[in-house]
């Protein structure tokens, strides 16, 4: 395909715009609930509980959702998950307006939305390689990351204004509107779906993604590698707000600044790969180097917690992690055939994220014991150290992009 072909691909553009709008709503929703939990409870344990409620359904339901992504029409499944997401968030708005809002409600809603994400994610990830040419995969992945970074830059600032002026109910309502927009946009396109027919039961099929990965040395080794990395990075989302509130004596504005600086790093990294995809030709080596850089950024923040270091760490973390994600995603997309892509991507997420709840569950009590700064320096240091294990993953550092 020619370089401009991706921007003439109507199906890709519709999916891209719909997902970008949905991402903005998700960020507004997440920030609103996070600050409600922090300001209402001031507890690291409460933060861990809400984060676990969102993440666990994706891990537990992921393998079964992958079967659905390969067995049924992916567009219809994504439309249905957006519709359910809209109903959940609209219900939360109704309860909030009527003064019925609690930590238990947030945990329950987070779990329900996590379940919808468990179905949506493998459908979406499996769709992208089937609607763009192989030589455009890096650019397509980079565009989605660019959208995420732009949303991450704009949404935190907008979120602070919305919450201050209208309250968190308004942020939740906007998220419901983005669910509706993303769902309706899918009705404008037709998406390829393998619709695999199998006589095997759901439980048996749910394990096929794992078997596919286990039989391939490169993918299995990468799976173990990222599972360990996710464990070391898991405490960041809980420790960072506590660091800002308790150590720096600041509030949502500084947290939003960190989010914006991190998103700026994501924007720079993803834009570079969008404009110059050949920069990631040695994509396997980039994965390893960028994981080490990202971990070092977090460690430095924990050792010297001040606003300037916070902003710099956010930028380098975003820049390095997005390049690692884009490069890793390319490898998985190229190595997985379409007919098993839903199950494989779901299995990949389930396995690589399996240790994340451990990190989240431990983060809250450890923060209460040693403080957020020490936890960040420890987690970042472990991430950087574990990054060097990537040099031992067979075939990873030598993996290169297709050029034709």
C-alpha positions as a printed Julia matrix, in Angstrom:
404×3 Matrix{Float64}:
   0.0     0.0    0.0
   1.07    3.59  -0.6
   1.91    5.73   2.35
  -1.37    7.68   2.22
  -3.52    4.56   1.79
  -4.27    4.25   5.49
  -5.95    7.66   5.51
  -8.11    6.63   2.55
  -9.24    3.48   4.35
 -12.8     4.4    5.35
 -13.3     1.39   7.61
 -10.12    2.1    9.54
 -10.93    5.82   9.86
 -14.43    5.16  11.22
 -13.12    2.69  13.81
 -10.27    5.05  14.7
 -12.53    8.06  15.29
 -15.07    6.04  17.27
 -12.43    4.55  19.53
 -10.74    7.92  20.02
 -13.97    9.52  21.23
 -14.6     6.55  23.52
 -11.09    6.84  24.98
 -11.74   10.46  25.94
 -14.88    9.45  27.79
 -13.11    6.61  29.58
 -10.38    8.96  30.82
 -12.94   11.48  32.11
 -14.81    8.66  33.85
 -11.7     7.14  35.42
 -10.34   10.45  36.72
 -13.69   11.44  38.21
 -14.11    8.18  40.12
 -10.47    8.1   41.22
 -10.63   11.52  42.81
 -13.95   10.72  44.45
 -12.34    7.66  46.08
  -9.19    9.57  47.11
 -11.01   12.57  48.56
 -13.75   10.53  50.22
 -11.68    7.73  51.74
  -8.01    8.82  51.56
  -7.21    5.12  51.59
  -4.71    3.26  49.44
  -6.68    0.08  50.13
  -9.83    1.65  48.67
  -7.9     2.66  45.58
  -6.62   -0.92  45.22
 -10.15   -2.29  45.56
 -11.58   -0.11  42.82
  -8.65   -0.87  40.5
  -8.95   -4.6   41.13
 -12.69   -4.48  40.47
 -12.01   -3.09  37.01
  -9.1    -5.38  36.13
 -10.17   -8.77  37.48
 -13.16   -9.32  35.14
 -10.92   -8.83  32.12
  -8.49  -11.43  33.44
 -11.14  -13.97  34.47
 -13.42  -13.56  31.45
 -10.73  -12.9   28.84
 -10.28  -16.46  27.53
 -14.03  -16.92  27.07
 -14.36  -13.48  25.47
 -11.65  -14.47  23.0
 -13.77  -17.42  21.89
 -16.71  -15.07  21.29
 -14.45  -12.77  19.25
 -13.53  -15.66  16.93
 -16.98  -17.29  16.84
 -19.36  -14.33  16.35
 -19.5   -11.1   14.37
 -16.92   -8.77  15.96
 -18.73   -5.6   14.97
 -21.95   -6.75  16.64
 -20.08   -7.72  19.79
 -18.36   -4.32  19.99
 -21.68   -2.55  19.4
 -23.29   -4.57  22.2
 -20.49   -3.8   24.68
 -20.77   -0.08  23.91
 -24.52   -0.24  24.47
 -24.07   -1.99  27.81
 -21.39    0.55  28.81
 -23.79    3.39  28.04
 -26.52    1.79  30.18
 -24.14    1.3   33.12
 -22.83    4.86  33.06
 -26.3     6.38  32.59
 -27.48    4.39  35.6
 -24.56    5.76  37.62
 -25.52    9.32  36.64
 -29.09    8.7   37.8
 -27.91    7.33  41.15
 -25.42   10.16  41.64
 -28.01   12.85  40.95
 -30.31   11.2   43.49
 -27.61   11.11  46.17
 -26.99    7.36  45.97
 -23.24    7.04  45.56
 -20.73    4.96  47.49
 -17.49    3.05  47.24
 -19.47   -0.17  46.87
 -21.36    1.27  43.91
 -18.11    2.36  42.26
 -16.58   -1.09  42.74
 -19.67   -2.78  41.3
 -19.81   -0.44  38.29
 -16.08   -0.85  37.7
 -16.49   -4.63  37.69
 -19.4    -4.45  35.23
 -17.51   -2.14  32.88
 -14.46   -4.39  33.2
 -16.62   -7.29  32.0
 -17.73   -5.34  28.92
 -14.11   -4.38  28.23
 -13.17   -8.07  28.44
 -15.38   -8.73  25.4
 -14.65   -5.52  23.51
 -10.85   -5.65  23.73
 -10.12   -8.93  21.86
 -12.7    -8.03  19.21
 -11.06   -4.66  18.61
  -7.46   -5.89  18.71
  -8.23   -8.79  16.39
  -9.98   -6.49  13.91
  -7.17   -4.02  13.19
  -4.8    -6.43  11.36
  -7.7    -7.54   9.13
  -8.67   -4.03   7.95
  -5.18   -2.64   7.19
  -2.28   -3.94   5.13
   0.61   -5.62   6.97
   2.98   -2.8    5.99
   0.58   -0.28   7.58
   0.28   -2.08  10.92
   2.89   -0.01  12.72
   1.34    3.23  11.44
  -2.16    2.07  12.4
  -1.06    1.04  15.89
   0.79    4.34  16.25
  -2.3     6.34  15.26
  -4.35    4.7   17.98
  -1.62    5.47  20.49
  -1.44    9.05  19.2
  -5.18    9.41  19.77
  -4.78    8.01  23.26
  -2.02   10.48  24.01
  -3.98   13.46  22.72
  -6.93   12.34  24.81
  -4.58   11.97  27.77
  -3.31   15.52  27.32
  -6.71   17.15  26.88
  -8.95   15.02  29.08
  -7.22   15.56  32.49
  -7.42   19.34  32.15
 -11.0    19.19  30.89
 -11.87   16.74  33.65
 -10.7    19.15  36.35
 -12.9    21.92  34.93
 -15.91   19.64  34.54
 -15.63   18.26  38.07
 -15.08   21.72  39.6
 -18.0    23.32  37.77
 -20.53   20.53  37.27
 -19.43   17.66  39.54
 -18.38   14.1   38.74
 -21.88   13.24  37.5
 -21.19   15.34  34.41
 -17.98   13.41  33.65
 -19.84   10.1   33.93
 -22.62   11.4   31.66
 -20.1    12.44  29.01
 -18.61    8.94  29.15
 -22.07    7.49  28.44
 -22.37    9.75  25.38
 -19.01    8.54  24.07
 -20.15    4.93  24.44
 -23.2     5.78  22.34
 -21.09    7.55  19.7
 -18.6     4.69  19.43
 -21.4     2.14  19.13
 -23.31    4.04  16.46
 -20.16    4.65  14.43
 -19.7     0.89  14.06
 -22.99    0.69  12.19
 -21.37    2.66   9.35
 -18.85   -0.07   8.46
 -18.56   -3.79   7.92
 -15.74   -5.56   9.77
 -14.19   -8.91   8.77
 -14.91  -11.73  11.2
 -13.7   -15.32  10.83
 -16.76  -16.76  12.66
 -14.96  -20.0   13.46
 -17.3   -22.99  13.64
 -16.21  -25.63  16.14
 -17.78  -28.66  17.72
 -15.72  -28.09  20.84
 -17.29  -26.6   23.94
 -16.68  -23.07  25.15
 -14.3   -24.2   27.89
 -12.22  -26.26  25.47
 -12.02  -23.44  22.94
 -11.07  -20.94  25.65
  -7.79  -22.82  26.11
  -6.83  -22.82  22.42
  -5.33  -19.36  22.62
  -3.04  -20.48  25.42
  -2.04  -23.64  23.5
  -1.23  -21.57  20.42
   1.05  -19.31  22.48
   2.68  -22.15  24.43
   3.6   -23.88  21.16
   5.47  -20.81  19.89
   8.68  -20.06  21.71
   8.87  -16.35  20.89
   5.3   -15.56  21.89
   5.45  -17.65  25.06
   8.71  -16.03  26.16
   7.27  -12.55  25.49
   4.21  -13.48  27.51
   6.3   -14.36  30.56
   8.43  -11.24  30.09
   5.48   -8.83  30.07
   3.74  -10.6   32.93
   6.7    -9.74  35.16
   6.87   -6.17  33.8
   3.15   -5.63  34.48
   3.66   -6.8   38.05
   6.34   -4.18  38.66
   4.31   -1.38  37.04
   0.96   -2.2   38.68
   1.46   -0.05  41.82
   2.01    3.14  39.76
  -1.67    4.0   39.36
  -2.26    3.75  43.1
   1.03    5.14  44.41
   1.13    8.21  42.18
  -2.05    9.96  43.45
  -0.98    9.21  47.02
   2.52   10.62  46.29
   1.01   13.85  44.98
  -1.43   14.22  47.84
   0.7    13.09  50.78
   4.32   13.81  49.79
   3.99   16.81  47.5
   0.92   18.23  49.29
  -0.7    18.95  45.91
  -3.98   17.99  44.3
  -5.75   17.1   41.05
  -4.03   19.88  39.1
  -0.57   18.36  39.55
  -1.9    14.89  38.86
  -3.43   16.21  35.66
  -0.07   17.78  34.78
   1.62   14.4   35.17
  -1.03   12.82  32.98
  -0.57   15.51  30.36
   3.24   15.19  30.38
   2.97   11.42  30.1
   0.51   11.78  27.25
   2.83   14.28  25.58
   5.56   11.63  25.69
   3.12    9.12  24.2
   2.2    11.65  21.52
   5.83   12.28  20.57
   6.69    8.57  20.5
   3.61    7.45  18.58
   3.83   10.39  16.16
   7.43    9.48  15.35
   6.41    5.94  14.48
   3.37    7.17  12.54
   5.49    9.47  10.38
   8.56    7.23  10.23
   7.49    3.61  10.81
  10.91    2.36   9.7
  12.32    3.74  12.96
  10.84    0.64  14.59
  12.35   -1.78  12.07
  14.28   -3.4   14.93
  11.05   -3.64  16.89
  12.18   -6.44  19.21
  15.23   -4.53  20.41
  13.11   -1.39  20.89
  10.79   -3.29  23.23
  13.63   -4.18  25.58
  15.35   -0.78  25.57
  12.11    1.12  26.14
  11.01   -1.1   29.05
  14.33   -0.39  30.79
  13.93    3.36  30.17
  10.36    3.4   31.48
  11.29    1.62  34.69
  14.2     3.99  35.28
  11.85    6.97  34.92
   9.59    5.68  37.69
  12.56    4.89  39.94
  13.91    8.44  39.58
  10.51    9.88  40.49
  10.38    7.8   43.66
  13.9     8.85  44.66
  13.4    12.59  43.98
   9.67   13.34  44.32
   9.18   16.94  43.24
   7.01   18.57  40.54
   9.78   19.02  37.97
  10.93   15.41  38.25
   7.28   14.34  38.13
   6.76   16.1   34.8
  10.0    14.77  33.31
   9.34   11.23  34.5
   5.84   11.36  33.04
   7.19   12.35  29.63
   9.92    9.7   29.47
   7.59    7.04  30.83
   4.99    7.82  28.17
   7.56    8.04  25.37
   9.29    4.75  26.18
   6.26    2.65  27.07
   4.25    3.59  23.98
   7.11    2.61  21.66
   7.44   -0.69  23.53
   3.68   -1.28  23.22
   3.51   -0.47  19.5
   6.52   -2.66  18.74
   5.22   -5.54  20.83
   1.74   -5.28  19.31
   3.21   -5.5   15.83
   4.97   -8.77  16.68
   1.8   -10.34  18.08
  -0.31   -9.2   15.13
   2.17  -10.57  12.59
   2.65  -13.9   14.34
  -1.07  -14.68  14.89
  -3.47  -15.76  12.09
  -6.9   -14.13  11.98
  -8.9   -17.26  12.75
  -7.39  -17.55  16.26
  -6.53  -13.91  16.87
  -9.39  -13.23  19.29
  -8.52  -16.2   21.5
  -4.78  -15.56  21.32
  -5.05  -11.86  22.18
  -7.44  -12.63  25.03
  -5.1   -15.31  26.36
  -2.19  -12.92  26.01
  -3.94  -10.28  28.1
  -5.15  -12.76  30.71
  -1.71  -14.27  31.23
   0.38  -11.1   31.04
  -2.02   -9.29  33.37
  -2.42  -12.2   35.79
   0.21  -10.84  38.16
  -1.17   -7.28  37.99
  -3.89   -7.86  40.62
  -1.14   -9.11  42.94
   0.67   -5.8   42.47
  -2.52   -3.82  42.91
  -3.56   -5.78  45.97
  -0.18   -5.39  47.62
   0.28   -1.73  46.62
  -2.33   -0.27  48.98
  -1.12   -1.91  52.21
   2.54   -1.37  51.25
   1.9     2.33  50.64
   0.3     2.58  54.06
   3.42    0.88  55.48
   6.41    2.45  53.67
   4.87    5.36  51.77
   4.29    5.94  48.05
   7.76    7.33  47.24
   9.61    4.21  48.36
   7.13    1.99  46.57
   7.63    3.89  43.3
  11.42    3.73  43.51
  11.24    0.01  44.3
   8.76   -0.79  41.52
  10.6     1.32  38.95
  13.93   -0.23  39.83
  12.52   -3.73  39.52
  10.96   -2.86  36.16
  14.28   -1.59  34.78
  16.13   -4.61  36.15
  13.58   -7.03  34.71
  13.78   -5.2   31.39
  17.26   -6.62  30.91
  15.69  -10.08  30.9
  14.34   -9.19  27.47
  17.8    -9.82  26.04
  17.32  -13.45  27.06
  13.97  -13.87  25.25
  14.69  -16.13  22.23
  14.23  -14.27  18.96
  13.01  -11.0   20.48
  15.92   -8.59  20.03
  16.53   -9.89  16.49
  12.89   -9.53  15.38
  12.45   -7.06  12.51
   9.49   -5.48  10.73
   8.28   -6.62   7.33
   9.25   -4.14   4.65
   7.04   -5.35   1.83
